[in-house]
Amino acid sequence: MLQYDPAEREFEGSVIACVQMEPQIGAKRDNVARSIRHIETAAKNGASLVVLPELSNTGYVFADRDEAFSLAEALPDGETAQVFAETAQRLGIHIVAGVAERAGTRLYNSALFTGPSGHIGIYRKLHLWNNEHLFFEPGNLGVPVFDTRLGRIAIAICYDGWFPETYRLAAVQGADIVCVPTNWVPMPAQPGDRPAMATTLTMAAAHSNGMVIACANRVGTERGQPFIGQSLIVGGDGWPVAGPASGDCEEVLYAAIDLKRTRSGRTLNAFNHVLRDRRADAYHPMLGTGLPSSCS
Amino acid sequence: MLQYDPAEREFEGSVIACVQMEPQIGAKRDNVARSIRHIETAAKNGASLVVLPELSNTGYVFADRDEAFSLAEALPDGETAQVFAETAQRLGIHIVAGVAERAGTRLYNSALFTGPSGHIGIYRKLHLWNNEHLFFEPGNLGVPVFDTRLGRIAIAICYDGWFPETYRLAAVQGADIVCVPTNWVPMPAQPGDRPAMATTLTMAAAHSNGMVIACANRVGTERGQPFIGQSLIVGGDGWPVAGPASGDCEEVLYAAIDLKRTRSGRTLNAFNHVLRDRRADAYHPMLGTGLPSSCS
């Protein structure tokens, strides 16, 4: 990971951008239109991978399941997904965007991944937060890792990042980058003068796994629920390369992706490698007992 | 967890103390004698659980395996273990101390746990760092969790903390407190103006598992290897309660243990609990394939 200044544009490799924005509940067409404008700006500034927040098209605080249901769309055929796919193809970039997914009668808090050649895959949030349990089903696709020309890319959504297993699942499948659409809210016991606990969790996960983690949070207050911004991009050594962003402004963060440095950085010395040092022989089976996750 | 000021002594519950000190390589008798003085001070100040650094009796930078072998002792019958056991019984407290263990011809980077009623158990470092591979065998006792009147206590040593699995193994077996004897060294890419990455890893692990984590690091430079101090005690909400300590002084950190608050803090709202929200059904078996860890 390298510092990347869009004004200088001297870096020739690939650049990741996190869009921190404020979706409005239910205003899907406006939210998507504003997302596209941010994506176009990011692409103009050299980004080849753009991450949007969780539920970026619908907003977050649904009044009830009916409202969530009426706003959710099929993936990858819904209108939001179509617009993002068209945008990615037109600009020749990759986009990860949090969207509400409808699959038959079921709803998922999902993210779509689309690229220069069209639809790549989807991720469904594994760990639901609070009232999401009233609307969504828990994700059932594991933590897929997608091979792209930018590297191997996985996705996690918000509270997923509270579970080190999420990042480990990505890492042991070879992920270089985890894109995190999020809607972080204030946590209890958070001292006002410190970065959010989400920053700490993201740094620890990046360091322990030698992966780049790019978190795009929303801002604003929706139906009484505040969101904390502070989007950030962390390098594989665990230190932020961009952000944390402000707590309340729409803005775009940029960082240059150095895949070679990220991968070689996992070797710490002649004996140690952050992933190969895992003692899977000693880890209790209760840490993971499920079926292999679905990979595309 | 509560702030605890030894000068006030108003708290009636149990108190944990982390001894940050500077062992001298090979000076085992002196190291143990100085440890006992620190432990006596901590006990006088109300501590009922005292944590010492990794390899607190022998020092860390062995010249070769012969030196390590000559300094290591059988557990729990070696002289260091006997002295700590006697001290714990005399003062009516619990002690966790990093020591070099000899088991037949094998060496382990271990920690002993002893209490008011004598020997409780041992832990052998699972994840060896750098040249430790030249002297020690990787731990073969899993992550045991010991039931005590202070709560359920597990042990991890230094680089073990780089592996979220270590803390998860403790947590899923019910641990309330993880004691971490450590010999943290400077990490590459560490910005000089930030707390050590070890602080971030410890805070993330405490928050994600709802556990108290008490890290006792050493200070000083040994045979050219500097150590970073910055011992700390983190509450189950992930925020430091004591420390980080200085980078270069011998000192003792104190925090009061509030078991009820630690355990109830794992419930985040009507839907979420940091451990029950784990999606073991979705976690890939490769996250843990070993035999059940050995618990006492």
Chai-1 contact restraints between the chains, C-beta under 6 A:
chainA,res_idxA,chainB,res_idxB,connection_type,confidence,min_distance_angstrom,max_distance_angstrom,comment,restraint_id
A,L126,B,R279,contact,1.0,0.0,6.0,A-B,restraint_1
A,L126,B,A282,contact,1.0,0.0,6.0,A-B,restraint_2
A,H127,B,D277,contact,1.0,0.0,6.0,A-B,restraint_3
A,N130,B,N269,contact,1.0,0.0,6.0,A-B,restraint_4
A,N130,B,F271,contact,1.0,0.0,6.0,A-B,restraint_5
A,H133,B,F271,contact,1.0,0.0,6.0,A-B,restraint_6
A,G142,B,A282,contact,1.0,0.0,6.0,A-B,restraint_7
A,W162,B,S208,contact,1.0,0.0,6.0,A-B,restraint_8
A,P164,B,P164,contact,1.0,0.0,6.0,A-B,restraint_9
A,E165,B,Y283,contact,1.0,0.0,6.0,A-B,restraint_10
A,R168,B,L287,contact,1.0,0.0,6.0,A-B,restraint_11
A,L169,B,H284,contact,1.0,0.0,6.0,A-B,restraint_12
A,V172,B,M286,contact,1.0,0.0,6.0,A-B,restraint_13
A,A189,B,D237,contact,1.0,0.0,6.0,A-B,restraint_14
A,M197,B,H207,contact,1.0,0.0,6.0,A-B,restraint_15
A,M197,B,G238,contact,1.0,0.0,6.0,A-B,restraint_16
A,T200,B,T200,contact,1.0,0.0,6.0,A-B,restraint_17
A,T200,B,M203,contact,1.0,0.0,6.0,A-B,restraint_18
A,T200,B,A204,contact,1.0,0.0,6.0,A-B,restraint_19
A,L201,B,A204,contact,1.0,0.0,6.0,A-B,restraint_20
A,M203,B,T200,contact,1.0,0.0,6.0,A-B,restraint_21
A,A204,B,T200,contact,1.0,0.0,6.0,A-B,restraint_22
A,A204,B,L201,contact,1.0,0.0,6.0,A-B,restraint_23
A,A204,B,A204,contact,1.0,0.0,6.0,A-B,restraint_24
A,H207,B,M197,contact,1.0,0.0,6.0,A-B,restraint_25
A,S208,B,W162,contact,1.0,0.0,6.0,A-B,restraint_26
A,D237,B,A189,contact,1.0,0.0,6.0,A-B,restraint_27
A,G238,B,M197,contact,1.0,0.0,6.0,A-B,restraint_28
A,N269,B,N130,contact,1.0,0.0,6.0,A-B,restraint_29
A,F271,B,N130,contact,1.0,0.0,6.0,A-B,restraint_30
A,F271,B,H133,contact,1.0,0.0,6.0,A-B,restraint_31
A,D277,B,H127,contact,1.0,0.0,6.0,A-B,restraint_32
A,R279,B,L126,contact,1.0,0.0,6.0,A-B,restraint_33
A,A280,B,T289,contact,1.0,0.0,6.0,A-B,restraint_34
A,D281,B,G290,contact,1.0,0.0,6.0,A-B,restraint_35
A,A282,B,L126,contact,1.0,0.0,6.0,A-B,restraint_36
A,A282,B,G142,contact,1.0,0.0,6.0,A-B,restraint_37
A,A282,B,G290,contact,1.0,0.0,6.0,A-B,restraint_38
A,Y283,B,E165,contact,1.0,0.0,6.0,A-B,restraint_39
A,Y283,B,G288,contact,1.0,0.0,6.0,A-B,restraint_40
A,Y283,B,G290,contact,1.0,0.0,6.0,A-B,restraint_41
A,H284,B,L169,contact,1.0,0.0,6.0,A-B,restraint_42
A,H284,B,G288,contact,1.0,0.0,6.0,A-B,restraint_43
A,H284,B,P292,contact,1.0,0.0,6.0,A-B,restraint_44
A,H284,B,S293,contact,1.0,0.0,6.0,A-B,restraint_45
A,P285,B,G288,contact,1.0,0.0,6.0,A-B,restraint_46
A,M286,B,V172,contact,1.0,0.0,6.0,A-B,restraint_47
A,L287,B,R168,contact,1.0,0.0,6.0,A-B,restraint_48
A,L287,B,L287,contact,1.0,0.0,6.0,A-B,restraint_49
A,L287,B,G288,contact,1.0,0.0,6.0,A-B,restraint_50
A,G288,B,Y283,contact,1.0,0.0,6.0,A-B,restraint_51
A,G288,B,H284,contact,1.0,0.0,6.0,A-B,restraint_52
A,G288,B,P285,contact,1.0,0.0,6.0,A-B,restraint_53
A,G288,B,L287,contact,1.0,0.0,6.0,A-B,restraint_54
A,G288,B,G288,contact,1.0,0.0,6.0,A-B,restraint_55
A,T289,B,A280,contact,1.0,0.0,6.0,A-B,restraint_56
A,G290,B,D281,contact,1.0,0.0,6.0,A-B,restraint_57
A,G290,B,A282,contact,1.0,0.0,6.0,A-B,restraint_58
A,G290,B,Y283,contact,1.0,0.0,6.0,A-B,restraint_59
A,P292,B,H284,contact,1.0,0.0,6.0,A-B,restraint_60
A,S293,B,H284,contact,1.0,0.0,6.0,A-B,restraint_61
